Amino acid sequence: MKTPNKLIHVAHILGPNGRKKRLLLRKTSEHQFVWHEECIDNNEQETNVTADNIEAAMRRANYHWKNDGFTTLNCGFRYTLPERDEHGINALFHQMVASYSSMNGTYYDEELGNNCFVQNASIEARHLWQQFKSQARL
């Protein structure tokens, strides 16, 4: 099995039978982000929802799956240091992984050029992180 591209974020939609289906946003190249649909056997099928950046990929996914109950996984809130904004913003899956993988919860975010940390990720997100880590799917 080839090494998967970097996992950026995770979302869910409701399938035709009413069951949750998992969607994975992966960075496939420097300016290419593609949503993949997770199959039963943990393989991933690429969708036609792509974008040049994360924000556009999220908007396109929301529009594409708007009738399917598109929701992103609660990966906590990201705070920047040293300023530490009081409210934080929703963290992406890869940001949660970086923060929770470090000894003190602080990681350097290259896109922001700042140290950051993530708090209050859902139990589902933390379990999924451990599962993907054991399967080498991060």
C-alpha positions in Angstrom: 0.0 0.0 0.0 1.4 3.4 -1.0 1.8 6.1 1.7 -1.2 8.4 1.7 -1.0 12.1 1.2 -1.1 14.3 4.2 -4.4 14.2 6.0 -5.7 17.8 6.6 -9.3 17.4 7.9 -12.2 14.9 8.4 -15.9 15.3 7.8 -19.0 13.2 7.7 -22.0 12.9 5.4 -25.1 10.8 5.6 -25.1 8.1 2.9 -28.2 6.9 1.0 -29.0 4.3 3.8 -28.8 7.0 6.5 -25.4 5.8 7.8 -22.5 8.1 8.4 -19.8 8.1 5.7 -16.4 9.6 6.4 -14.7 12.1 4.1 -11.0 12.9 4.3 -9.4 16.0 3.0 -5.9 15.3 1.8 -3.1 17.6 0.5 -2.0 15.9 -2.8 0.5 18.6 -3.9 1.6 22.1 -2.9 -1.6 23.7 -4.2 -4.0 20.8 -4.5 -6.4 19.6 -1.9 -8.8 16.7 -2.6 -11.6 15.1 -0.7 -11.6 11.3 -0.5 -14.5 9.1 0.5 -13.6 6.3 2.9 -14.7 2.8 1.8 -15.7 -0.1 4.1 -12.2 -1.7 3.8 -10.5 1.5 4.9 -9.5 2.3 1.3 -10.1 5.8 0.1 -11.8 6.8 -3.2 -10.9 10.2 -4.6 -13.9 12.5 -5.2 -14.2 15.2 -7.8 -14.2 17.9 -5.0 -10.9 19.6 -5.2 -9.4 23.1 -4.5 -6.2 25.1 -4.4 -6.4 25.8 -0.7 -8.0 24.5 2.5 -10.7 27.2 2.8 -11.9 26.7 -0.8 -11.9 22.9 -0.3 -14.1 23.3 2.7 -16.5 25.6 0.9 -16.8 23.3 -2.1 -17.4 20.3 0.1 -20.1 22.1 2.0 -21.8 23.1 -1.3 -21.3 19.7 -2.9 -22.7 17.7 0.0 -25.1 20.3 1.3 -28.1 17.9 1.0 -26.2 15.1 2.6 -25.6 16.7 6.0 -22.0 17.6 5.6 -20.4 18.2 9.0 -16.7 18.5 10.0 -15.2 16.6 12.9 -14.8 18.6 16.1 -11.0 18.8 16.5 -11.1 21.5 19.2 -10.0 25.1 19.1 -6.6 26.4 18.0 -5.0 29.3 19.9 -1.9 31.2 18.7 1.0 32.1 21.0 2.3 34.3 22.5 -0.8 36.6 21.9 -3.3 33.8 22.6 -6.5 35.0 21.2 -9.2 34.7 23.8 -11.7 32.6 21.7 -9.6 30.5 19.4 -10.8 29.2 16.1 -11.9 25.7 15.0 -8.9 23.5 14.6 -8.3 21.2 11.6 -7.5 17.5 12.1 -3.8 17.9 11.3 -3.5 20.8 13.7 -5.0 18.7 16.5 -2.6 15.9 15.7 0.4 18.2 15.8 -0.7 19.7 19.1 -1.6 16.5 20.9 1.5 14.8 19.6 3.9 17.3 21.2 5.0 17.1 24.8 3.5 20.3 26.0 0.8 20.7 23.4 2.6 23.5 21.5 3.5 23.2 17.9 4.9 25.5 15.2 2.3 26.2 12.4 4.3 27.0 9.3 1.3 28.6 7.5 0.7 31.1 10.4 4.4 31.5 11.3 3.4 31.2 15.0 3.4 28.7 17.8 0.0 27.3 18.5 -1.9 24.8 20.6 -5.2 23.0 20.4 -7.7 22.4 23.2 -11.0 20.6 23.7 -10.9 18.1 20.8 -13.8 15.7 20.8 -13.3 12.1 22.0 -14.3 10.9 18.5 -11.5 13.0 16.9 -8.9 11.7 19.4 -9.9 8.1 18.9 -9.8 8.6 15.1 -6.3 10.0 15.4 -5.1 6.9 17.3 -6.8 4.6 14.8 -5.2 6.4 11.8 -1.9 6.5 13.5 -1.9 2.7 14.0 -2.9 2.2 10.4 -0.3 4.7 9.1 -3.0 6.8 7.4 -2.0 10.2 8.7 
